[in-house]
């Protein structure tokens, strides 16, 4: 088995992934001070996950669709594990460290009472990405991994890779288009809060949004599967169709569009009678805007040392930043809960420091751990 040489990268798409990852971190930092979903600052930052799925589907199609005559299923899964799993383990270890520092938040009372061996067991279990049973939920938020809640989207990413490798890679463009169309219907059902399957009532707090997907409850499973299917396989279809849009200064225009879509205030405000407006907005973002942005990013070229360097840095740091940042948010929540009387300026300064620390941990993890481990695994599992 030989490790297939990497294809030329879509540098702009890498950069856009980094832009979205930065917004996710800022979104979570602001979320600590939010009174609820309608009031969140950078209100639609959670849509970055759906944008990530479109990017992933496009890149998977580009990287692997024409290689199956040279690559076995085992080769494919090894390549994906090499790319994704080392940083998943690091993210869980970072989560372990900050779990031990996060006992000041009233919702994290279990931090101070959980026995050390249970924390260690949860950590090791988290390495597998298998969702934890409710009896091992040592934080109490119902997350797949209570040490690092952000890894929920990686579970769906793995599922998408499995579906692609076993079944969907065999689909013709027509069959794939039909599949994507049916998935679009599921997206509309979720965004417009149409409770077809009778499980969405449990997430009334997130009505007319796609928020969710991180638990094993029926409503969260519907949300997670819906958020995965259309974006990922629409990205795959886009890759197969080869329809891209050429745009001058494409990276900067696409970055601006992504930023605007993710930080726009709640559509319709906090009036329940207008919630449907927000659902319509999110449906348009997922079904139309995100694929268009990916098409523009894929069709545009990047020029100039500065733009190239920015894209390279953002692309390198995007995945490590996403997978390691959320444990810092737990810590920030605990600090904010125990320092409510401090001036706003102090809270802003602390949040900025956490943002910088998140970038530092991500970059250090990438260079000191992730890249060497991936290179070692390539040499161990594949012959050059």
N, C-alpha and C positions, 0 to 999 in steps of 0.2 A: 504494500500500500504506500503510495507516494502522496505527500502533502501538496496539493495543487497550488501552483503559484497564484498569488493574489492578483485580481484584475485591477485596473486603474480605478481609483476611488472617485466617487462623486464628492468632491471637497466641499461644495456648497451645502449638500445635504448633511454632511458631517457637522458643518458649522451651524446649521439650523437646529440640529439636535442639541448642540451646546447652548444655543440661545434659549431654547425651550427649557432645558434643564436649569439654567440660571433663574428663569422665571418661576419654576416649580419651587426652588429653594426660597425665593422671596415670598411667594404665595404662602408657603407654610409658616414662614416667620411672621407674616401679618395675621395668619389665621389664629395664632395664639391670642390675639386681642379682639377677635371677631365675636359678635353677638349671635352669629348664625350665618347660614349660607347666603341669605339675601343681602347681608351686610358686609360680606367679606371684601377686603381691599384686594386689588388685582383679581377681581371677582371670578373670572373664568380660568384661573391658572390650572385647575384640574383637567381642563381639556388638553393639556400638554400630553397626557398619557395617550389620548386618542390620536394625536398628531404623531407621537412616537410609533404607534402601531402602523400608521400609513407609511412612514419612513421605513420601518422594518420590513413590511411586505414588499415594498419596491426593491429594497436592497437584496432581500432573499431571492426574489425573482431574477434580478440582474446577476447575482453571484453564482446561482446554482442551477437555473433552469436548463442551461445548455451543457451541464457537466455530468448528467446522470449516466451517460455512456462510459464515463471514466471513474465513477464514484459509486460505492455501495451505500446502502442505508447506514451501515455501521460507520463508514467514513463521514457521512453527513452529520450524524449525531455526535461523533467525536469532535468534529470541527466546531459544532455549536457549543458543546460543553467547554471546549478550550476557550472559546470567545466569552462565554457568559458566566461560567460557574466559579472561576477563581475569585472574581469580584463579589459574587454572591456570598461566598464564605467570608471574605473580608468585611462586607457590610454587616454580617451577623456578628462578627467579632467586635466591630465598632459598637454595634447595638448592645452587646454584653457589657462593654466598658461603661457606656453611658446609662445603661439600666441601673447599674450600681450607684450612679450619681443622681438619679432622678426621683428620689423618694419624697421630694417636697411638695409635689402636686397632690391635691386631695383625691384625684382619680387614680393615683398610683400607690395607694396604700399597701398593696401587696408587695411592693418592692422591699418594704421593711420587715415583712413576715415570711417571705418565701425562703425555704431552706436552700443552702448552697448547692446541694446535689440536684435539686429540681431546676435551678437556674442553669447549671451546667448541662443537664439533660435537654432542656429546651434549646440551648445554644447548639448542641450537637445535632439535634433534630432539625434545627433551622438550616443547617448545612445542606440538607437533602432537598429543601424546598417543598417537602410534603407538608400540607396544612396540619397544624397541631389540633388535637381534639380539645373540646371545651374544658376538660378536666386539667389541661396543662396551660391554660391561658393565664399566665402569671401577671398580666397587666390588667386584664378585664375589659378590653376593648373589642374582643371578638376577632382580632386580626389573625391572618394566616401565620404570621410570625410576630409574636409580641415583643421581640427584641428589635425588630426593624420592620415596621408596618409597610414601608414602601416596596418591599419585595413582592407584594401581592401581584403587581403587574407582570413581574417576571414569570410567575406561575402561568399566567395566561399566554405570555410570550412563548414559553416552552410548549404549551398546548398547541399554539399556532404552528410551531415548527414541526410537531408530530403530525398534525393534520396535513400539513403541506407535504411532508416526506412520504407518508403512507398512502394518501389519497389524492389530494388536490393538485399535486404536480402532474397527475395524469389527465386532468381536465383540459379539454380544448378551450379555446378562447370563448366560444359560444357558451359552453357549459359553465365556465368560470363566471362569465357575465351574468348568467341566470342566477348562479349562486350568490353573487355579489348583490344582485337586485333583491333577492329574498332577504338577504342580510340587511339591506337598506330599510326594508319594511320593519324589521325588528328595531332598528335604530329610531325610526319615527314613532313606533309604539312606546318605546322607553321615553323619548324626549317629550312626547305629548301626554305622558302619564296615563296611557290607556292600559288598564289592568286586565289584559286578555287572559293571563294565566292565574289570576287571583292571588298574587303574592306581593304586589307593590304597595299595599296598604301599610306594611311594616316600615316603609321608608317615606312616610308622609313628610318628614323633615326635609327631604330632598326632592320633593315633587317638582316635575318639569325640569329636571336636570339629569345628567348621566352620572352623578356622584355615586360612588360605590364600587363594589367588586372585590372587597378584601376579606369577606367572611364566607362561611359555609352555609349560611341560611339561604332558603329558597330565593328570597328577593335579591340577595347579594350575588348569588350564582347567576340569576337572570341578567343582572346588570353587567357583571364581568364578562359573560359570554357575548352579550350584545355589543359591548364596547370593543371586544376583540374582533368579531367576525367581519363586519363591514370594513373598518379601517385597514386591517391587515391585508385582507384579500382584495380590496380595492387597490391598494398599493401594488400587490402582485399583478393584478390585471393591467394596471397602468404601465408597469414594467414590460409586460408582454406586448402590449399594443405599441409601445415605442413612441407614443405621442407626447412630445415634450414641447415646452414653450420657451423660445429664446428671448432673453431679456437683458438689456444693457444694465450693468451694475446689479445683476440678479441677486447676489447675496444680500446686499444692503436693502433692496426693496422687499425681498422675501422675509428678511429679519424684521423689518418694520411691520409687515403684514401679520406675521406670527405674533409679535409683541402686542399689536393693537387688538387682535382677536382674543388673546389670553388675558388682557388686563381691562377690557371694557367692563363698565359697571353692570350690575344686574339689570337685565332688560325687563321693564315693567315694574321695577321697584319691589317693595315688600307687600303690595296689595294682592291678596290671593286671587282676586278676579282677573289680574293681569299676568299671573304666573305662566300662562300658555305662551306669552310672548317670548319668555326666556327659553322655553322648550323649543320653540320654532327657531330661535337664534342658534341654539346648540346643534339642532338638526342640520341647519344650513352650513355651519362650520364643519361638521364631520362629513356630511355627504358631498359637499361641493368645494368649500374653501380650502380645506386641508389637501385634498388631492390636487387641486389647481396649484397650490404653493409648491408641492413636491414636483409637479410637472415643470414649473418655472425654474425651480432650483436645479433639476436634472438637465434642463435644456440650456442653462446659462453657463458661462465660463467665468473664471475668476482671474483677475489680472492685478499686478502690483504686489510687491513684497509684503506690504502691510496687510492687505486683505487676505493674502495667502496665509500669512502667519496667524492672523486672527482665526481664520477657519480651521487651521491645523490645531491650534490650542483648544478651541471650543470643541472640535470633534474628538480630540483625545480625552478631554476631561468629562465629556457629557455623561457617559455611562458610569464611571466611578463616582461622579458627583451625585447622580441620581440615587445610586445604590448605597451610598454611605451617609447622605446628609440627614436622613430622618431621625436617627438616634440623637443628633444634636438638637432637633426640634423638641423631642421629649425633654431634654435637659433645659431648653429655653422655657418651655411651659412650666416646669417646676420652679425655675428661678423667678419667672414673672409672678407665679402664684404666691411666692413667699416674699416678694418685694413690691407689693402693690403700692406702697406709700412713697416709693421713690419717684422723682420727677420724670415727666415724659421724655425729656432729653436723655436721661440715663438709660431708659428702656430702649430708646432708638440707638444709642451708642452700643448697648449690649447686643442688640439684634445685628447691627453692622459687623460687630466682632465675630458673631456666630457665622455670618455669611462668609467672611474672610477665612475663618477657621475651616468651614466646610470645603472651600476651594483648596485650601492647603492640604487637608486630609485626603481629598480626592486625588490631587496631583501626586502627593507622596505615595499613596497607595498604588497609583498607576506605575510610577517609575521604579519604586523600590520592591514592589511585590508583584503586581499584575503582569507587567511585560516580561520579567524574568521567568515567572511561573508558566506563562503561556508558551514561551520559547522552549522551556524544558519539556513541556507536555508534547509539543510538536515533534521534538527530536525523539521522545520516548515512544509515541504512538505512530509516527509516520517516518518513512525513509525519505530523505531528501533526494 
